[in-house]
């Protein structure tokens, strides 16, 4: 499984206004964030599917996913168009 692609796809669904930028962005810093988001989102979804998830761990992953989304938005907003494919 390509975790970066998973993260990119999930963020493109989560952040529709930034789909084009997410689709075109291909530089190390963004790919690292996309991979981190993919891993965090998968774990968060696994926790959500549990009958009785640990609320503190679930909240931690919810918070982590939100912070990664915020970081991606900031990075996309500050990146030069030359950094995009």
VMD Tcl script that draws the C-alpha trace (Angstrom):
set ca {
  {0.00 0.00 0.00}
  {1.34 3.41 -0.96}
  {0.70 5.43 2.19}
  {1.55 8.71 0.46}
  {-1.19 8.09 -2.13}
  {-3.62 7.19 0.64}
  {-2.81 10.43 2.48}
  {-3.05 12.49 -0.71}
  {-6.41 10.97 -1.67}
  {-7.88 11.41 1.79}
  {-6.73 15.01 1.98}
  {-8.10 15.72 -1.48}
  {-11.50 14.54 -0.24}
  {-11.14 16.37 3.06}
  {-9.89 19.63 1.51}
  {-11.75 20.02 -1.79}
  {-10.64 23.65 -2.28}
  {-7.03 22.44 -2.37}
  {-7.50 19.39 -4.63}
  {-5.56 20.78 -7.57}
  {-2.65 21.89 -5.42}
  {-2.58 18.57 -3.57}
  {-2.71 16.69 -6.82}
  {0.17 18.66 -8.33}
  {2.41 19.01 -5.26}
  {5.42 16.76 -5.52}
  {8.29 17.77 -3.25}
  {9.83 16.05 -0.25}
  {8.27 18.14 2.51}
  {4.72 17.67 1.24}
  {5.17 13.97 0.50}
  {6.39 13.45 4.06}
  {3.28 15.21 5.40}
  {1.01 13.21 3.09}
  {2.55 9.97 4.30}
  {2.20 11.00 7.94}
  {-1.42 11.97 7.33}
  {-2.12 8.67 5.58}
  {-0.77 6.67 8.52}
  {-2.61 8.79 11.10}
  {-5.90 8.70 9.19}
  {-5.76 4.91 8.79}
  {-5.11 4.45 12.52}
  {-7.85 6.95 13.42}
  {-10.35 5.10 11.23}
  {-9.35 1.76 12.76}
  {-9.97 3.22 16.21}
  {-13.34 4.61 15.13}
  {-14.40 1.15 13.94}
  {-13.70 -0.48 17.31}
  {-16.80 -1.18 19.41}
  {-15.38 0.67 22.41}
  {-12.34 2.71 21.40}
  {-10.17 4.34 24.04}
  {-11.48 7.93 23.94}
  {-8.12 9.49 24.81}
  {-6.25 7.66 22.05}
  {-8.99 8.40 19.52}
  {-8.91 12.08 20.51}
  {-5.13 12.06 20.11}
  {-5.41 10.75 16.54}
  {-8.25 13.16 15.72}
  {-6.05 16.02 16.92}
  {-3.02 14.71 15.02}
  {-5.00 14.46 11.78}
  {-6.30 18.01 12.22}
  {-2.80 19.36 12.87}
  {-1.45 17.59 9.80}
  {-4.30 19.03 7.70}
  {-3.44 22.50 9.00}
  {0.26 21.96 8.22}
  {-0.52 20.83 4.68}
  {-2.73 23.89 4.07}
  {0.02 26.20 5.37}
  {2.64 24.50 3.23}
  {0.52 24.65 0.08}
  {-0.23 28.33 0.70}
  {3.43 29.21 1.06}
  {4.94 27.09 -1.70}
  {6.21 28.61 -4.90}
  {4.44 27.49 -8.08}
  {7.85 26.25 -9.27}
  {7.76 23.58 -6.55}
  {4.65 22.07 -8.08}
  {5.06 19.59 -10.94}
}
mol new
graphics top color blue
foreach p $ca { graphics top sphere $p radius 0.5 }
foreach p [lrange $ca 0 end-1] q [lrange $ca 1 end] { graphics top cylinder $p $q radius 0.2 }
display resetview
